[in-house]
Amino acid sequence: MANVPAAVKITVGAAAGAVLIAGMVQASPARHAVARLTAAEPWATTWGAAMQPPVAGDEDSGPNWSPRGFRNESVRQVVRVGAGGRRVRVRLSNRYGERPLTIAGAAVGRSAGDALVWPGSSRPITFGRAAATEIAPGAEIVSDPVELTTSPMEKLAVSLRFTEATGPATFHRFALTRSYRAAGDRLTDTGDAYRESTSSWYFLSGVETEGGPGRSVAVFGDSLVDGVGTTPEADARFPDRLAERLAAGRHGYGVVNVGIGSNKLLRSSPCGGESALARFRRDVLDRPGVKAVIVHLGANDIGAPQVSDPCVQPNPRVTAEQLVQGHRELIRAARERGVKTVGMTLPPMKGALFPFWNAEAERLRQELNRWIRQSGEYDAVVDGAKALAAPDDPRMPRPGYVFKDGLHPNDAGHLALAAAIDPGNL
């Protein structure tokens, strides 16, 4: 593995609540830490988001509140669970916080659309049986169980109350779902007070259920997984469509989307967050119930050298060998935890309306795809390239399956990707 940068090797056996920095695991001070979960643990992740360092919004992602954070405000966030259960609990992250994060109160209820909560459904969330808690910088916590039954594909509204200034907020940039804020204590408000919104999630990294199927599938990757190019508020990403297929087929698995727009396999960047290798343990392996992971990574490592935007730098050129060794790191780490691995080939990149493709990028894409398909190192393969390629030129996306940027799949393309996944391989 000499070709994988040392700063992005995965450490699988690190203690929960630790921070991976430059390839080293350093203990994080935490009043509450996430306990190591055993195979007998009945909880499973039914929704999740990969956390990122705060960064200002742009024309692609829109404005967000992460640089300033919150003070004397309530924030309400809507998520769709992939599998139901008898009880729920939430996972909150201060991974990139500069100071301890004080949660003055929290609640969860059934979403009634927008910021509305169905009357009578709101339940208080506690932490160690206390209404308030503090999360140390670099740490995350899991709430106490909440007695609230949930159904597959149901939307929940999670509300958080901040009295003290949070500082810049740990968040997820491309939520493609509105989150809302209001001044003061609005935890139990039905929703009318929440009049400001952005399309990002803040501090909320997971929702877990007990009493359901007890297993989850993580989908790990970049903007393709994150859903860039799909219709906002439509839950049209291919992990969403996969969750619907599994629910309809009575598989009932939770599907956890841990994609990050602009994310790279080998290197971190301001807008793409920590490299995939650096975040794999936290975002996939440490989540309860995850039994399989679908991996789509490498496109940004290949395409970023043609892009001058500081959002994706550093962006040195990579080799196919480096990309393969990076994928092998993920496979090795997953297998050490007993997690099945499914590799997804990189879809066509030619035709992007920004400098992302050239002949060298195409050569690397084809080399990596050949290895994913033919090496047998992944337990199974999803041929995303075949599902999205134009019939007359497989270097380009199929007309009708591509977003207006010429690169990302649209809703129809994501539906095709979901159809290409064999549930029997998960």
N, C-alpha and C positions, 0 to 999 in steps of 0.2 A: 504493500500500500504506500510505497514511497512517493507516488505521484499525487497523493491527496495532501493538501496543505495541512501541516500539523495542527493549526488552529481550529480545524474543523473535524477532528476525530471524535467519534461518539464514545462517551463513557456511560455504559449501561448500568453499572452497579452503584451510581451515586445516590447519596441519601436524598430522600424527598425534601423539598424546600431548599435545595442547593441551586446555585447560579453557575452556569457554564460560561466562563469568560476566557477567550483565547485558548481554548482547548483544555483548560484546567477547571476542576470543580472546586468551588470555594463555598464554605458554609455560609448561609444567610441567617442573620439574626431574625427570629420570628417568634412572635407571641403564640401564634397558631401555626402549626406545620401540617402538611398533608401526610397522613399515615400511609405506610406501604400497604398496598392492598393484596390480599392473598387470593388464591384461585377459588376459594370458597366464598369470597365476598359477593353478596347477592346484588349489589348495585351495578348498574351499567350506564354508560354515557349515552344519552339519547339526543343531545345537541351539544355542539361545541364550536368555539372559534379560537384561532391561533392569535395570541397576543403579539403586539408590535410596540416598539418605542414610539412616543408621541412625534408626530410630524404634521406640518401644515398641509391643508388640502390643496388640490390643484384643479385644473379644468377637467381632469378625468374623474377624480374621486369626489370633487365638490368640497365645500368647507366642512371643517370638523372642529370639535371643542378640545382636542387633546393638548394643544400647546398651553392653554390657560388652565384647563381643569375646571373644578367646581368649588363653590363656596356658598353656603346657605341656600342650597338648591336640592331639588329632587329630580332624579333621572329615571325615566321609565323606558324599558327596552323589551321589544317583542321578538320572540323566538318560536320556531315551529319544532316540536319534538317528533322524532322519527318512530318511537315506540312508546307505548303507554306503560302504566304501572299503578301501584297502590299509593306510593309516596314519592315525593320529589325532594331533591336538595340541590343547591346551587354552588358553583365553584367561582370564587372571586380571586383576581390576580393583581398584585402590585409589583409585577416583575420588573418594570422599568421606572418605578417611582423613585423620587429623590428624597422622600421623607415618609415616615409612617402614615398609612392611609387609615383615617378614622371613618368607619361606617356607623352612622348614628342610628340607623334603622333600615330595615328591608322588608319587602312583602312580595308575594307572588299570587297571581290570580289568573283567571281565564280571560284571554283577550277577547274583546268584543269589536275589534277593528280599530285602526289608528291607535290613539292612546287610551281608548276606553277599556274598562274592566267590567265584566259581568257583575252586577250587584249581587252581593252575598258570597262571591267566590274568593275574595281576597283573604289571604292567610299571612300572618306575620312570619318572618324568617328569623330564627335565632342562631346564635353561635355559642356553643357551650352553655345553652339555656339563657344567654343574655341577649338583649335586644341590640346592643351596640358591641362593636369589636374594633380592633386595630390590627392592621396587616403591615408587617415590617417591609422595608424596601427589599425587593428581590423575592418576596415570598408570596404564597397563595394560601387560601383557606377553603375548607368545605363546610357548608352550613349544617346545622342539625336537620334531621328529616322533618318534612312538612307533610301533614296528613291532607293530601290532595290527590285524588285519582286523576289520571290522565289517559287519553286515548291516542292512538297513532295519528299523526298529522295534525294534532291539535296545537293551537297557538297559545302560548303563555305570555303574560306581561310580568316582568320582573322590575320592581321599583327599588331604588337605592336612595337613601337620604344622606346628604353631606352637610354638616354644620361648619366644620373647620375647612380651611383651604386645602385642597388635595394636592396642589402643584400640578405640573404636567401629568397627563393621564395615560396610563397603560391602556391600549385600545386595539380595536381591529378596524382597519381603514375602510375596506369595501364590504360593508354589510349588505348593501342593496335592499335594506329594510330600514324604515325610519325609527330612530330613537328620539325620545322627547325629554324636554326639561321644563321645570317650572320653579319659580322662586318659593322658598320656604318649605314647610313640611306638607307634602302632598302625597304621602305614601298611600293613604286610603281614599284619595280623591278618585272619583269615577273616571276622570280623564279630561274634563273641560278646561282645567287650569293649564294643561300641557299644550302650549301654543307655539313653541319653538322646536325645531327638529333638524337632525342631520342623518346621513346614511352611514353611520358608524356605530360600533358597540364599544362600551367603556367598562373596563374592569371585569366584565362578565365573560368568563372563559368556558363555562360548562354548565349543563343541566343534566342531572342524573336521576334515574328512576329505580325503584325497588319494587319487586313483585311482577316485573314484566319478563321479557324473554331472557334477560341476563347476559346478552352478548351484543357487541357492537362491531361495526366495520368503520375504520377510519379511512378517509380519502385525503391524501397528503400531497401537497404540490404548490403550484404557482397560480397565476391569474386564471388559467383555464379551470382549475378546481374552484377558485374563489368566485367564479361566475361572471367575470368582467365580460360584457357584451350581452348579457341576458337582461330581460325586462325587470326593472326594479319592482319590488313588492309582489312578484309573481311566483317566487320559489321555483324558478325555472332552471337552476343549475343542474348539471347531470347528477351530483350527489343527491339533490332533492328528488329528481325523477327516479333514481335508484331506490331511495327510501320508499317512494310510492309503489314501485314494482314489488319490493319485498313485502310491504304491508298487504298488497293485493294478493300476493301469493302465499299469505299466512306465514311467511318466514318471521316477520315481526322484529327484525334486527334494528337496533339503533344505527343510524348512519351519521358519522361525525365529520363535518367538513373542516379540515384544518389546512386549507389552502391560504396563501397570502399573495396578493398581486405583486409582481416584480420579484418574487422570491427566487433565489438561486440555490442550486445544490451545494456549491462549494464555497461561496463567499457571501458575506452580509452586505447590506446596502441601506441607505437612509429610508427609502420607501418600501423596500422588500423585507426589512427586518433581518433577524439573524439567519444565517445560512440554514438550509434544510438539515444538514448534518448536525449543526449545533443545537437545533430545536427538536430533533426527532424524538428523543427520549421523553421530553416534557409534553410535547403536543400529541404524541401517539402512545408510546409504551406505558406511560404512567397513568393513563386514563383507565378507569375501571371498566371491565367488560370487553375491551378491545381484543378480538380474536383474529382479525385479518386487517391488512392495510393495502390500499390501492395507491401506487406511487406514480405520479406524473411530474418529472423534474428534468431539467437540463436545457430547456428552451431558452431561458434567460441567460444562462451561462454562455450559450452559443450566440444569441442575438445581441446581447448588451455591448460587446466590443464595437459594434457599428453605431452605437447610440452615445451622444455627447452629454445627455441630460445628467446632471450631478445626482439626481434622484436614484440612479442605478449604479453609480460608481462606488468602489473601484470595479473596473470592468476589463481586466486583462484577458487576452485570448486563452482559450483552453484547448486541450487535446481530447480526442476520443478516449484515450487510455485514462485520463484523469476523471472523466465523467463515468466511465465504467467502474473505476475503483471507488468512486463516491457511491454509486448504486450498490456495490458490494458491501460497503460499510453499513448501509441501511438494512440490507438483507441479513447480514451477520447479527446485527443488534436485535432485529425482530425475532430471529430464530432462537436467540438466547432466552427470549421471553416466551417462546412458544407461539408467536404470532405469525400467521400465514402471510406471505407476500405475493402481491399481484402487480406486475409491472405494466404500465401503459405506454405505448409508443407515442412519440411526439408527432402531432398532426402537421399538415403542410404549413410552411412559413412564407413561401413565396407569395407575393401579392400584398403584403403589409404596406399600408400607406405611410409608413415612416421607416427610416433606415434600420431594418432588422434582419434582412436577408441578403446574402450574396452566395456565390458559388461555393466558397469555403464553408459557410454556415450550412448549406445543403449537404455537403459531403459529411460533415460532422453529424447532422441529424440522421442521415441514412446509416452511418456506421453505428451510432448508438441504437437506433431502431433494430438493426440487424442483430446486435448483441442481445437486446431484450427479447426478440422473437426466437432466436436460435440457440442461445447459450444454455437454456434450461436451468439457469440459476434462480430465476423467480419461480415460485410454485405454480403460477399461472400468468397468462398474458391477456391484456385487453388491447386490441389493435385499434387504437384511436386514430392512427394515420389512415388506415384503410377505411374506417367509418366516415371520415371527413374529407377524403381526397376527391378531387374532380376526376371524372371518368377519363378525360382525354389528357390530363397532365397531373400526375399524382404529387407533383411538387406544390400544387395550388389547392386551396380549399374548394369544395364543391359549391357551385352557385346555389344560393338559397340557404346555405348552412353557415354563412359567414356574416359577422357584424360589420358595421360601416367602416371600421378601421382596417378592413381587409385581412385581419389576422385571427381575431378571437371568434369562436363559434357563437351564433345567435341561439335563440330558444330552440329552433328546429335542430341545429347542430348538437346542442346538449341532449336533446331527446334521442338523437342517433347514437351518441356516446353511451347513454344509459342502456339503450337497447343492445349494445355490443357487449355488455357485461353479463357473464353467465353466473347467476346466483349460486350455482353448484360449486363454483370456484372460491366462494367466500367462506 
